[in-house]
Amino acid sequence: MMSNSPTYRPATLLVHGGVDRSPHGETAEALYLTSGFVYDSAEQAEATFKGEIEHYQYSRFGNPTVAMLEKRLALLEGAEACRATATGMAAVHAALLSHLKAGDRVVASRALFGSCHWIVSTLMPRYGIATQFVDGGDLEQWRAALATPASLVLLESPSNPMLEIVDLAAVAKLAHAAGAIVVVDNVFATPLLQKPLELGADVVVYSCTKHIDGQGRVLGGAVLGRKKWVEEVLQPFIRNTGPALSAFNAWLLLKGLETLPLRLAAGCRSAAQVADFLAGRPEIARVWYPTRADHPQRALAMAQMSDGGTLVTFEIAGGKEAAFRVMNALRLVRVSNNLGDSKSLATHPATTTHMRIGAEERARLGITDGVIRLSVGLEDPADLIDDLAQALTFASLAKAAE
Ligand SMILES: *Cc1c(COP(=O)(O)O)cnc(C)c1O
């Protein structure tokens, strides 16, 4: 069937993949806003619950619109199965807690999204699950930590906000030898730029809130992996704990996926231009962008990613005061803690997304008070560069006038 053929290229799969047309033959994916489903007979209900026939039961377990999104994401990722969740954090939480039990040991890269860090450092220890953190870019630390048996490895690459790259293939090898499954939070790379499963990961998680919606509208998440793991480990957890994605949000995410390749290509192109512009400004101490010649892990980034992504991180000389002056002088780029939107957004991680991890941990991660994370949107890059230029000039003039 055309719509489900895995032989099409990504852009085609993202428009047609997973489509399950109703008898009405609608062009756009149908939106099934229903909590439950009816049966032709009591016998059909019984057979459904016995697992003898396939029939939707309840939207906490499964929903036809959500299923279309799950199929499309699985085709794109090259995964055997996918479950969508209400948020990215629900996806991370379900992937970890469905697999782990008291006494298990986790190894994680230190540079994790704030709430992922909270789950492993604060929540899981309450249930007797211990985590050892390593510097994700240092293979020797992974080797040392995984010399002891472990159940699960959690990592993010590129990391938020310093865009550190983890060698996925090398870590997966070490993890498997230690008996661990590898869970990759692939949000910054997106499913188009990096394929963790091909590099040896077992499970990939997304916040669909970011580039997959890409237009700042809804929250959503997804977990992808092998059919057996998804059906036997993840699905019972999701079915009984209830992080289900609403059909309406699934429908918006399906439409978001249709334009993902176009949006991402434009965003990556603009981000690279913005990074080059920033690197040439005297106010900027340093710029991080994975494909730039001065990124310390450029070769690794180029080997495992097909492009640099839409995030640029830079450090203003002059710390928090200078960073705030620049952010407050921006007119087009808005101050926000979100990312992956069509609108360009600037974040000061030290006082927002990474405030709670504390000064010591921030210092270890290189998140100084002068660091700004820029999520590059779909505006004309020349307008973004003009805006950044006027903000940097205004901020340095304001400083000089003090
Ligand atoms: C945003 C984000 C999450 C959490 O996703 P939500 O949809 O906000 O719950 C997890 N990991 C990374 C890397 C993110 O950027």
The ligand as an SDF file (V2000), in Angstrom:
LIG
                    3D

 15 15  0  0  0  0  0  0  0  0999 V2000
   11.9020   20.0840   25.4470 C   0  0  0  0  0  0  0  0  0  0  0  0
   12.7640   18.9130   25.6770 C   0  0  0  0  0  0  0  0  0  0  0  0
   12.3170   17.8370   26.4480 C   0  0  0  0  0  0  0  0  0  0  0  0
   10.9660   17.8220   27.1300 C   0  0  0  0  0  0  0  0  0  0  0  0
    9.8980   17.9040   26.2370 O   0  0  0  0  0  0  0  0  0  0  0  0
    8.4650   18.5330   26.6240 P   0  0  0  0  0  0  0  0  0  0  0  0
    7.6700   18.3210   25.3890 O   0  0  0  0  0  0  0  0  0  0  0  0
    8.6840   19.9480   26.9980 O   0  0  0  0  0  0  0  0  0  0  0  0
    7.9520   17.7340   27.7760 O   0  0  0  0  0  0  0  0  0  0  0  0
   13.1880   16.7750   26.6320 C   0  0  0  0  0  0  0  0  0  0  0  0
   14.4260   16.7730   26.0870 N   0  0  0  0  0  0  0  0  0  0  0  0
   14.8850   17.8010   25.3500 C   0  0  0  0  0  0  0  0  0  0  0  0
   16.2540   17.7430   24.7830 C   0  0  0  0  0  0  0  0  0  0  0  0
   14.0690   18.9040   25.1100 C   0  0  0  0  0  0  0  0  0  0  0  0
   14.5370   19.9320   24.3850 O   0  0  0  0  0  0  0  0  0  0  0  0
  1  2  1  0
  2  3  1  0
  2 14  2  0
  3  4  1  0
  3 10  2  0
  4  5  1  0
  5  6  1  0
  6  7  2  0
  6  8  1  0
  6  9  1  0
 10 11  1  0
 11 12  2  0
 12 13  1  0
 12 14  1  0
 14 15  1  0
M  END
$$$$
